[in-house]
Amino acid sequence: MSNEKRRIEKNTAFFYDNDIVKTVSVNAPAKINLHLEIGSKRHDGYHLVRSLFQAVSFHDQLTVSTGSFSDNFHLSGNFAFPVYQNLIYKAVNVFREHTGVSSDLKITCKKVIPAGGGLGGGSSDAASTLIGLNRLFNTRLTVTELMKLGETIGSDVPFFFGSPTAYVTGRGEKVIPVKTKWELPLLIIETGLVVSTADAYKEIDQNPDRKRDRIDITAMYERYPREWRFFNDFHSILMKGNNIYSQVLQALRDAGSLFHMVSGSGSSVFGIFEDEKSAAEGEKVLKKSFKRVHKGKMLANPTQAVYNSENS
C-alpha cells in the first residue's frame, strides 16, 4: 500500500487507511442532583459545592466519524444556539491539542436533553465527545486523563467519565465515586422555563445566610429514597414567581413519587419511583397536565463509546 493510502497519526501507534470511514456512537446521559449545596464564592469566581450527582438514562446521542487526514471538523445537531458555542467544539480542540490527532472529523448530535434544564446536557456532550474520540483514534487515555481534560472544559464535565453516582465537591471538579445502590425508574419533567445559571448564582450570593441542616450525603444516600432529606439550595430562589415548580412537585407527589426535586439550578424537575409500574402510571397521569415528561431510570454503569462500522 502506498504512503498516500496509509499514514500514521502523530503521537499514536495506529495506522489509518485514507479510504476507510470509522464511526463510533456515544449516548450522553443527563444527570440529576439528588442533593445540591452551594457554599461560598471562591477567588476565581466559582462557588464551592457539595452535591450528589446521579446519571440517568435520558440522553443525547453523538455519532463521531473520521474518513480523511485533513483537519476539517463539521458539527451538526438540533442545537438551541449556534454550533460554534457548543462545548463539543471545545472538547474537540482540547483533544487535538493533547493528543496531536488532527484527522478530519464529523460529529452529529441528536439533542434530547433541554438546554438550561439543570441536567448537564452540555457537559455530558463534551465528555461523550472525548470518550468517542478516545475510542475512535485508540489514543488509550485513562479515565483520570479524560477527567483532567474535561476539567478544562467545564466544572461538571469530569463527572461523566466515571461512576454514575458520585459525591461532588470543589467547584464540581472533585468527583468521588459512590457505589450505585438505587437503580430506580424516574420521571423528568421539563417546565419549559430557561434558567440562567449565572443569574441563579447571583441570587444565591444575595441570600448568603441559608439555614439548613448539615447532611452526611453518602450516609443519607444509603437510606430508602422515601427517607431522603436531601435539598437543593436553588429551590427557594426558583420558587419565587414561578408557580410551575410547585405545581410539578405537587403533581409528582400525588403520582406517588418517592422523592422529587428540582435538578441543578433548574428548570427541570425529577421524581423517583418505586418500580416500573408506578413510574408508567405516573407518566400517564402527568402527561395530561405537562407536555414534556420523560421516563427513564437511574444508571449503574458509566458511559461507553460503541463501535459502529468500518466501511471501505
C-alpha positions as CSV (number, residue, x, y, z in Angstrom):
1,M,0.0,0.0,0.0
2,S,1.4,3.4,-0.9
3,N,2.2,6.2,1.5
4,E,-0.7,8.2,0.1
5,K,-3.1,5.4,1.1
6,R,-1.7,4.7,4.5
7,R,-0.5,7.2,7.1
8,I,0.4,7.1,10.8
9,E,-1.2,9.7,13.1
10,K,1.1,11.9,15.2
11,N,1.6,10.7,18.8
12,T,-0.2,7.4,18.2
13,A,1.0,3.9,17.1
14,F,-2.0,3.2,14.9
15,F,-2.3,3.3,11.1
16,Y,-5.4,4.6,9.3
17,D,-6.4,4.0,5.7
18,N,-7.5,7.1,3.8
19,D,-10.5,5.4,2.2
20,I,-11.8,4.0,5.4
21,V,-14.6,5.6,7.4
22,K,-14.6,4.8,11.1
23,T,-17.6,5.6,13.3
24,V,-18.5,5.3,16.9
25,S,-21.6,6.4,18.8
26,V,-21.9,7.5,22.4
27,N,-25.0,8.1,24.5
28,A,-24.5,11.3,26.5
29,P,-26.6,10.8,29.7
30,A,-28.3,13.6,31.6
31,K,-27.6,13.9,35.3
32,I,-29.8,14.9,38.2
33,N,-28.6,16.4,41.5
34,L,-30.0,14.3,44.3
35,H,-28.5,16.9,46.6
36,L,-27.1,20.4,45.9
37,E,-25.5,22.7,48.5
38,I,-23.9,25.9,47.4
39,G,-21.1,27.3,49.5
40,S,-19.0,30.5,49.4
41,K,-17.6,32.1,46.3
42,R,-14.0,31.3,45.6
43,H,-11.3,33.8,44.5
44,D,-11.7,32.6,40.9
45,G,-15.4,33.4,40.8
46,Y,-16.6,29.8,41.2
47,H,-18.7,28.7,44.1
48,L,-17.9,25.7,46.4
49,V,-20.5,23.0,46.1
50,R,-21.4,19.8,47.9
51,S,-23.6,17.6,45.7
52,L,-24.6,14.1,44.9
53,F,-24.8,13.5,41.1
54,Q,-26.7,10.7,39.5
55,A,-26.5,9.8,35.8
56,V,-29.8,8.8,34.2
57,S,-30.9,7.1,31.0
58,F,-32.4,10.3,29.4
59,H,-29.7,11.1,26.9
60,D,-28.4,12.9,23.8
61,Q,-26.8,10.7,21.1
62,L,-23.5,11.5,19.4
63,T,-22.1,10.0,16.3
64,V,-18.4,10.6,15.7
65,S,-16.6,9.7,12.5
66,T,-13.4,10.3,10.6
67,G,-12.6,9.5,7.0
68,S,-9.6,11.6,5.8
69,F,-6.5,13.3,7.0
70,S,-7.4,17.0,6.7
71,D,-8.1,18.9,9.9
72,N,-11.6,19.7,8.9
73,F,-14.3,19.5,11.6
74,H,-18.0,19.6,11.0
75,L,-20.6,19.6,13.8
76,S,-24.3,19.3,13.2
77,G,-27.3,18.9,15.5
78,N,-30.6,20.4,16.7
79,F,-29.0,22.9,19.0
80,A,-30.8,25.8,20.6
81,F,-27.8,28.1,19.9
82,P,-25.0,28.4,17.3
83,V,-23.0,25.2,17.0
84,Y,-19.7,27.1,17.4
85,Q,-20.8,27.9,21.0
86,N,-21.2,24.2,21.8
87,L,-18.9,22.6,24.3
88,I,-18.4,19.8,21.8
89,Y,-16.2,22.2,19.8
90,K,-14.1,22.9,22.9
91,A,-13.8,19.2,23.6
92,V,-12.5,18.5,20.1
93,N,-9.9,21.3,20.4
94,V,-8.8,20.1,23.8
95,F,-8.4,16.5,22.5
96,R,-6.5,17.6,19.4
97,E,-4.1,19.7,21.5
98,H,-3.5,17.0,24.0
99,T,-3.0,14.0,21.6
100,G,-1.8,15.6,18.3
101,V,-4.5,13.8,16.4
102,S,-5.9,16.1,13.7
103,S,-7.8,13.9,11.3
104,D,-11.0,15.0,9.6
105,L,-14.0,14.8,12.0
106,K,-17.7,14.8,11.6
107,I,-19.9,14.8,14.7
108,T,-23.6,14.7,14.7
109,C,-25.5,15.3,17.9
110,K,-29.2,14.4,18.4
111,K,-30.2,16.7,21.2
112,V,-32.9,15.5,23.7
113,I,-31.6,17.0,27.0
114,P,-33.0,20.5,27.1
115,A,-30.6,23.5,27.3
116,G,-30.9,25.4,30.6
117,G,-32.6,22.4,32.3
118,G,-30.2,21.7,35.1
119,L,-29.5,18.3,33.6
120,G,-25.9,18.8,32.5
121,G,-26.5,18.2,28.8
122,G,-23.7,20.4,27.5
123,S,-21.2,18.9,29.9
124,S,-22.3,15.4,29.1
125,D,-22.0,16.1,25.4
126,A,-18.4,17.4,25.9
127,A,-17.4,14.3,28.0
128,S,-19.0,11.9,25.5
129,T,-17.1,13.6,22.7
130,L,-13.8,12.9,24.4
131,I,-14.9,9.3,25.1
132,G,-15.8,8.9,21.5
133,L,-12.6,10.4,20.2
134,N,-10.5,8.3,22.6
135,R,-12.2,5.2,21.2
136,L,-12.2,6.3,17.6
137,F,-8.5,7.0,17.5
138,N,-7.4,4.4,20.0
139,T,-5.5,7.0,22.0
140,R,-6.0,5.0,25.2
141,L,-6.4,7.9,27.5
142,T,-7.2,6.8,31.0
143,V,-10.3,7.9,32.9
144,T,-8.1,10.1,35.0
145,E,-6.6,11.7,31.9
146,L,-10.0,12.3,30.4
147,M,-11.3,13.8,33.7
148,K,-8.3,16.2,33.6
149,L,-9.1,17.3,30.1
150,G,-12.8,17.6,31.0
151,E,-12.0,19.9,33.9
152,T,-10.6,22.4,31.4
153,I,-13.9,22.5,29.6
154,G,-16.4,22.8,32.4
155,S,-17.0,22.1,36.1
156,D,-19.5,19.3,35.6
157,V,-17.6,17.5,32.8
158,P,-15.3,15.3,34.9
159,F,-18.3,13.5,36.5
160,F,-19.4,11.9,33.2
161,F,-16.3,9.8,32.8
162,G,-16.7,7.6,35.9
163,S,-19.1,6.3,38.4
164,P,-22.8,7.1,37.5
165,T,-23.2,8.0,41.2
166,A,-20.7,10.4,42.7
167,Y,-20.1,12.8,45.6
168,V,-19.0,16.1,44.0
169,T,-17.2,18.9,45.7
170,G,-14.9,21.9,44.9
171,R,-16.4,23.8,42.0
172,G,-17.6,20.5,40.7
173,E,-14.3,19.0,39.5
174,K,-13.6,16.9,42.6
175,V,-15.5,13.7,41.9
176,I,-15.6,10.8,44.5
177,P,-17.3,7.6,43.2
178,V,-20.2,6.3,45.2
179,K,-21.3,2.7,44.6
180,T,-24.7,2.8,43.0
181,K,-27.3,1.4,45.3
182,W,-30.5,2.6,43.7
183,E,-31.4,1.8,40.0
184,L,-35.0,3.1,40.2
185,P,-37.2,4.5,37.5
186,L,-37.8,8.2,37.3
187,L,-39.7,10.8,35.5
188,I,-38.2,14.1,34.4
189,I,-40.5,17.0,33.6
190,E,-39.4,20.0,31.6
191,T,-41.0,23.1,33.0
192,G,-40.4,25.0,29.7
193,L,-38.5,27.7,31.5
194,V,-34.9,28.6,30.7
195,V,-32.8,29.4,33.7
196,S,-29.6,31.3,33.6
197,T,-27.1,29.6,35.9
198,A,-25.2,32.8,36.3
199,D,-28.4,34.7,37.4
200,A,-29.3,31.8,39.8
201,Y,-25.9,32.1,41.5
202,K,-26.3,35.9,41.8
203,E,-29.5,35.3,43.7
204,I,-27.6,32.8,45.9
205,D,-24.9,35.5,46.6
206,Q,-27.6,37.9,47.6
207,N,-29.0,35.4,50.2
208,P,-25.8,34.1,51.9
209,D,-27.5,33.1,55.2
210,R,-29.3,30.0,54.2
211,K,-30.3,27.9,57.1
212,R,-30.2,24.1,56.6
213,D,-29.1,21.0,58.4
214,R,-25.6,19.7,57.6
215,I,-26.1,16.3,55.8
216,D,-23.8,13.4,55.6
217,I,-24.6,12.9,51.9
218,T,-23.2,9.4,51.3
219,A,-24.9,8.1,54.5
220,M,-28.2,9.6,53.5
221,Y,-27.9,8.0,50.1
222,E,-27.9,4.6,51.8
223,R,-31.4,5.2,53.1
224,Y,-34.5,4.3,51.1
225,P,-35.4,7.3,48.8
226,R,-38.6,8.0,50.7
227,E,-36.5,8.8,53.7
228,W,-34.0,11.1,52.0
229,R,-33.6,14.6,53.4
230,F,-31.6,16.0,50.5
231,F,-32.2,19.5,49.4
232,N,-31.3,22.0,46.6
233,D,-30.2,25.5,47.6
234,F,-31.7,26.8,44.4
235,H,-35.1,25.6,45.4
236,S,-36.4,28.7,47.2
237,I,-34.9,31.0,44.6
238,L,-36.6,29.2,41.7
239,M,-40.0,29.2,43.5
240,K,-40.2,33.0,43.5
241,G,-42.7,34.0,40.9
242,N,-42.7,30.6,39.2
243,N,-45.7,28.6,40.3
244,I,-44.9,25.9,37.7
245,Y,-42.3,24.4,40.1
246,S,-44.7,23.9,43.0
247,Q,-47.3,22.5,40.5
248,V,-44.9,20.0,39.1
249,L,-43.6,18.9,42.5
250,Q,-47.1,18.5,43.8
251,A,-48.1,16.5,40.8
252,L,-45.1,14.2,41.3
253,R,-46.1,13.8,44.9
254,D,-49.7,13.0,44.0
255,A,-48.4,10.5,41.4
256,G,-46.6,8.5,44.1
257,S,-43.0,9.7,43.7
258,L,-40.7,8.5,46.5
259,F,-38.5,11.6,46.2
260,H,-38.8,14.7,44.0
261,M,-36.8,17.8,43.5
262,V,-35.5,20.5,41.1
263,S,-32.3,19.4,39.4
264,G,-29.3,21.8,39.4
265,S,-30.2,25.4,39.1
266,G,-33.4,24.5,37.2
267,S,-35.5,24.3,35.2
268,S,-36.2,20.5,35.1
269,V,-37.9,18.6,37.9
270,F,-37.5,14.9,38.6
271,G,-39.3,12.3,40.6
272,I,-38.1,8.9,41.6
273,F,-40.5,5.9,41.7
274,E,-40.6,2.6,43.4
275,D,-41.0,0.4,40.3
276,E,-41.6,0.5,36.6
277,K,-45.4,0.1,37.0
278,S,-45.8,3.1,39.3
279,A,-43.5,5.2,37.0
280,A,-45.5,4.2,34.0
281,E,-48.8,5.1,35.7
282,G,-47.3,8.4,36.9
283,E,-46.1,9.2,33.4
284,K,-49.6,8.6,32.0
285,V,-51.2,10.9,34.6
286,L,-48.6,13.7,34.4
287,K,-48.7,13.8,30.6
288,K,-52.3,15.1,30.9
289,S,-51.0,18.2,32.6
290,F,-47.4,18.7,31.3
291,K,-46.2,18.5,27.7
292,R,-42.7,17.3,28.2
293,V,-42.5,14.3,30.5
294,H,-39.7,11.7,30.1
295,K,-39.4,8.3,31.7
296,G,-36.0,6.8,32.4
297,K,-34.0,5.2,35.2
298,M,-31.0,5.8,37.4
299,L,-27.9,4.4,35.7
300,A,-25.5,2.0,37.3
301,N,-22.8,1.9,34.6
302,P,-20.6,4.6,33.2
303,T,-20.8,5.9,29.6
304,Q,-19.1,3.9,26.8
305,A,-18.4,4.5,23.2
306,V,-19.9,1.9,20.9
307,Y,-18.1,1.0,17.7
308,N,-20.4,1.1,14.7
309,S,-18.7,0.4,11.5
310,E,-15.6,0.4,9.3
311,N,-16.5,0.7,5.7
312,S,-14.1,0.6,2.8
